[in-house]
Amino acid sequence: MPADYVDWLRREGRIVIVGASLAGLRAAETLRAEGFAGELTLIGDEPYEPYDRPPLSKSVLLGKASPHRTELPHRREIDAKWRLGVAATGLDLSAKRVKLADGDEVEYDRLLIATGVRARPWLKADEGRLDGVCLLRTRDDAADLYQRLKAGPRRVFVIGAGFAGSEVASACRETGIPVTVAERAGAPLVGALGGVIGAVAADLQTENGVDLRTHVTVTSLEGDSVGRVRAVHLSDESVVEADVVVVSLGSVRNTDWLTGSGLGAGPRGIACDAGCRAFDFRGIVTDDVFVAGDVARSPHALFGYQFLSLEHWGNAVAQAETAAHNMICHGADRRPHLWMPAFWSSMFGVNIKSVGVPPMGDQLMITQGALAERRFVGVYGYQGRVIAAVSFDNARWLEFYARQIERGAPFPVEFPTMDRRPEGRQPVAADFPDPSLPTHGPTVTLTGYSPADQQLVFHPARH
């Protein structure tokens, strides 16, 4: 790319950001902070300016925060055109145009895609439309669910025991609402943290009064004569009466609008290089399309250069800042996105935090504390090195283990002041489920080494 083009772009170019949430906002702020003086447009399918999502399943459901007061602070003035409440429906790469649901088209010189993910709906659409069947992803979802919980339902039924589903169950128990949780795996959080830690999460739920059903699936939702949900039917032939059902089956990456565009986009996300430049469907990097946030899948040097999809707040910020920097700088000044994956949750009075990529680990070692005390650090190993760590109410050790991951420290973890490893500190199988089977919990998804999504079919546009 000629140097004079980059200089022109910074002065007069048009940058469009599709996705007006956390990643989109932070990218816009970074563009202005680094000297972009051209035209900036943000497109978002929701009618709201960017807001914070983590509180929606925590403080909002407990009534400690209003869903309408979760706006993200603006760190600086961005002088942008906002196109809110209108979804992007298509992309013409050759003409450099984003097509909108209202029939309009927005031209760009460089494009950032930060469309994130949406909640996976209930698989039977007619049952999903029953009054009382809820999702939890958006501000409107949280406002609706909060009002239903505030009304005092007889029982809430949560489908899926990943982080979001477990946080909903925690909010129900904290407010005294009976709740049943159904999970097809053997315990909560197994997709994200494995079976050993999942067993701790299961005890945590049952001891707090959750009716936890594992190794079962929901076969149908039953409605009454006026279209309200009244019962949940399970694969073990049991029936649970409930007047609120929360579907928490993970997320779907928002890539549908890119079908036929020629980008390497599909159900696993949009493939991009370490500098956040999108690949096309052939695996060739593009010059003018960048990707950031939950919708991106990018290679990471610390994890064997596998493409990772990260549904992490901090990753969205860091990747957006890297993408924005790279969009308006000369090639030699570009930098890679190498953020350390990190995640946190709070449920049943316990703070859970992790660093690295736990699902990549095949062994687990408790290095501090004890599982029985619900206060511990577990370290994950893969091919003889530390790959991740998780803490329950013991987060002060995580920065140390993040550095261990970065330097490729050996696993099992050594205890240099002792002649032998302390009793009870032996590695065990981390017990993750078969990756070919769907689970509801991962916040980090390993998506292989290919930039091309093999499920994508490219249909060239006709002119």
N, C-alpha and C positions, 0 to 999 in steps of 0.2 A: 504494500500500500504506500503510494508516494507520500512524502512528508508534507507536501503542500495540501494534500487532501485532508489529513488529520488537522492541520492548522485551520483550514476552511471549516471543517466539521465543528471544531470547538467554537468558532466565531458565529457561524450562520446555519449550521446543520439542524436537521430535525430528528430528534430522538423520541421514540414512542416506547412506553412501558406498558405492557399488557399484564394486568394484575396489580390492583391498587390495595395491597395489604402490606404486611411488614417488609418483605423483601423489596417491593416496588417503591415504598416510601423511602427506605434507607438508600436505595440506589439513586433515587432522584436527588436526595440531599447530598450524596457524595458527588454526583455530577456537578452540581452547582458549587460545592466546596472546592472542587478541583479545577474550576474555571470554565465550565461549559456555559456559553452565553447564548446558545441558539434556542430553538423552539422545543419545548418539552411538554409531552402529552401523557397523562396517565389514564388508562382505561380499566374500569372495574365493573363486574357484573352486579355487585351489590350497590344499593343507593347510598352507602355510608362511606365517609372517609376512613382511612386505615384505623383499625382497632386491634387491641391485644386479645389473642385467643386463649392463652392458658387460664386466665381467671374464669372463663365460661363454665368449665367443669369443676371448679373449686369454689372460690368465694362467691360467685354469682348464684350458684345453686343453694348456697347456705344463707343467702340474703345479706351477705356482708358487703356486697358491691352491686351496683345496678348494671345490668347489661348495656344500658344506654350511656354509661359513664366509663367506658373502657377504651376511649380513643387513645391512639398512640401519640405521644408528644412529638411535635415537630422540632427538630434540633436546629433548623434554620429555615428561612423563607426559600421556597423552591420555584416560585413564579411559573407555575405550570397550568396547562389547560386540563381540567378534570372532566372526563367522560364517564360519569358514574351511573349505575343502574342500567347499563347496556353491555351485553356480553360480546366478546369477539367470536365470530362464527367462521372465519376463514383467513387464510394467509396466501397472498400471491408473492412468491419470492422474487420472480423476475421483474414484476412491476413495483415491488417494494410497497405493498399496500396491505393494511389490515382491514378485513371486512367486519362490519358490525351488525348486530341483530336488527337494528332499525333501518338497515339498508345503506347506511353511510359507509364511506371508506376513508381511512386515515393513512396518508403517505408518510414514509419515514426514510431517513438515510441510514440510521442504525436502530435496531429493535432489541429490546430486552423482554424476554418472556419470563414472567414470574407468576403464573396462574395457579400455582399451589395444588391443593387437593380438595376433594369434597367427601362428605361422609358416604360410605357405601349404603345404598338403600336396601330395604327388605326385599328379598328375591321375588316375592309374589306381590306385584304392583297393587292388585285389588285389596289385599290384606294390609299393605303398607299405607293405604288411604283411610283406614279405619280411624275414627276419632280416638285419640289417646296413644297412637303409635308415633313415637318421636325419634328424631335424629338429634345429634348434638355436634354441630360444627360452627354454625354462624351465630351472630348476635341474636337474630330473630329466633333461632332454635333454642338458645339459652333462655330467652325471655319467656317463650312458650312453656318450656319444661319447668322453669321456676314457678310459674303461676299454677301449674298442675300439682307440683309438690306442695306448694303453699296451701292448696285446697284440701290437703289431707287425704290422699288416696288410700284405699283399703290395702293395696299392695302394689308395689312397682316390680316389674319384671325386666331384667337387663339381659339382653342377648349378646354375649361376648364378654370375656373377662380379661381384656387387655387393659392398658392404663386408663383409657377414657371410661370404659365400662366399670372398672374398679373404683374410679373416683366418683362416679355417679352413685354406686352402691354405698360408698363411704358417706357421701352427703345425705343419703336417705337414712342411714343408721344414726348419724349425728343429729338429725332432726326427728328421730323416733318413728320413721316410716318403715313398715315391714318391706323387705326386698328379697327377691330371689334372683340369683345369677346363674345362667346356664353357659357352659363352656364345653366345646367338643373335645378339647385336650384334657389332660389329667389334673390340671391346676391352673389358677390364674397366672398371667404374665409369662407363660412358658415360651411363647414365641419371641419375647424380648430378652428374657433372662435365663431361660432353661428350667428344667424340672426341679433341680435342687432348690433354687430360690423360689420357684413356683410353689413348692410345698410349704415354705414359710408364709408366702402370701395367702395360701389357702387357710392355714391356721389363723392368720390374722383376720380373715373375713369371718370364719365361722365363730371365732371367739367374740366377735363384735355383733353377732346375731344375724349374719347373712345366711340365708338358706341357699347354700352353694351346691349346684348340681354339675358334676363333671362327667366326661365321657358320654355326653348326650348332645343332641342337636334339636333345634326347634323344627317341627314338621309343619305346623300351621298356627295361625292366629285366628281366633274365633271372635266374631262380632255378634252384637245383639240385634234386635229388630230395627233399631234406629241408627245402626252404623257405628256403634261404639265398641271398642275392643272389650272383651269380657273374660277371655281365657287364652292360655297358651298350651298347645299340645306338643309333647316331647317324644323323642324317638324311643324312649323306654315305656311308652304308652301311658305315662302319667299326664295329668292335666292340672295346671295351676291357674287359679282364678286371679286376674289382675286387671286394674282399670287404667294403668299406665304401663306401656311397654317401650323401653328404650333400646333401639337397634344400634349396637356398637360393634360392627363387623369390620372395622378398619376403614381405610380410605381408598378413593379412586383418584388417580392423577388426572388433572384437567388438561388432557391432550386431544380430546375428541375434535375440537375445532380445527386441529391441524391435519386432519385426514386429507390425503391427497395433495398436501402442500409440498411434499418432497423432503421435509425434515425427518431426521431419525427419531420420530416420536411414536410412542405406543403406550400400552398399559403400564409399562415399567417406568415411564417418564420420558424426558427429552435428553438424549445423550449429548454431552458437551465435553470439550477437552479441559485440562486443568486450568486453563485461562478463561473458562466459561463460554467459549465459542461453540455454538451448536454444530453438530454433525448433520449432514444430509442423510437420506436413506441409504446411500451407498457407502457411508462411513467416511466421506470427505468433509473436512471442516469448512464451515462457511466464514465469510469475512464480516458480515454485517448483522448477524443474528446471535445474540447472547442469551444465556439462561441462568437463572438463580432461584434458590429456595427449594421448597418441597418437591416441585415438579422436575427438578434437575437430577440427572444421574451422571456422575463424573468420576474419573479415576483418582485414586488416592495413593500416594507413594508409600505411606506407612502400612497399607493393607494390601500389598501385592499388586498394586495398580488395578485392582478390581474396580468396576464401576459401582459406586454407592449411591443410594437414594436415602437422604436423611430428612426425617420429619422433626427437625430440631429448631427451636427458636434462635439459638445462637448461630447455627449454621446459616439460616436464612439471612441474618444480618451480615455475617462475614462474607458470604458468597456474593451478596448484592453489592457490597462495597468493592470487592475484587472485580466483579463484572463491570461496574460503573467506571472504575479506574481504567480498566483495559479497553473499554469502548472508545475512550477519547485520548489515548496516549499512543506514542510511537511504539513500534514492535519491540524494540530493545528495552523499553521501559515497562513492558507488561510483566505481571507477576502471577504465580500460581495460587490457586485456592487450596490451602493445606490445613484448614481448621480441624482441630481435634474434636471428634464427635463427643458431645456431652448432652446429658438429658437429666431432667429431674421430675419428680412427682411427689405428691403428698396424699396419703390416705390412711384412715383409721389412726391418726395421730403419729404416723411414722413418715419421715422424710426419706425418699429413695432417690439416689443420684447415681449416675453412671458416666464413665468416660470410655472411649474406644468403641469397639464393635463387638459386644458380647455374643451375638449369634454366630460370629466367626469362630468362637472358641469351642474346643471339644473337651477341655478339662477345666475344672474349677477347684480353687484352693482357698479355704477360709484363712486369711492371714492375720486378721485382728478381730477380737470379739468372738461371739459364738452365735450360731443360728438360733439356738433355743432362747437366747436373751433378746432377739430381734434388734441387736446392736452389733454390727459386724461389717467387715470388708471382705468381699470375695473377689479373687483375681482369676481371670480367664486366660488359658494358655492355648496356643495353636502352633504346632510344628516347633516346639521347643522355645517359644518366646512369649512374653506377656503381650496380650492383644486387647485386653479390656479389664475394667474393674467396676464393681458395683458396691454401694454402701447403703446400709439401713441405719439411719441416725448416727452416722460416723463419717461425715463427709470430709473431715479435715485431712484424711489420708489420700483423697483423690488426686490432688495436685501432684503429690509424689508419684502416684502410679501413672498419671499422664506423662510425666517425664520418663518413666520406665518404658512406656509404650514407644515413645519417640526414639529412645536409644536402642530399641530392640533387646531389652533386658531378658535374660534367660528365664525359662519356666521349666520346672517348678521354681518358685521363689526361694531364694537362698536366705538363710538366717546366719550371717557370717560370725556372730558372736558365740555360736553354739557348735558343738561337735556333730550334732545330728539334728534333723528336723524335729521340732517339738511334736509330741504325741497329739494326734487330732488335727494336725496341719498337713495331712497327706492329700495329694490331688485325687479327685474323684471325677467321674464322667459328668459333664455339665448337663447332659440329658436334654438337649434341644430336640424338638420334634423333627420328623422327616421334613426337609425343606420343600419337598414336592407337595406336601399337604398344607392347605390354607390354615393360618392361625390369625388371631385378631390383634396380636400384641406388638410386632416389631416396630421400632421407631427408626431402625437402620435396616435397609434391605440390600443384600448383596445381589447384583444383577449381572454378574459375569464379566467377560473381558471384551466383548464385541460392542462397538459403538452403534451398530445397526440393530434395530429391534426386528427380529425375524418374523414377528406377527404383523408387521406393517406391509400393506400392499399399496404401491404407488400408482396412481392413475394420473398421467400427465394432463395438465389443463389444456382444453381445446380453445383455440383462438379463432 
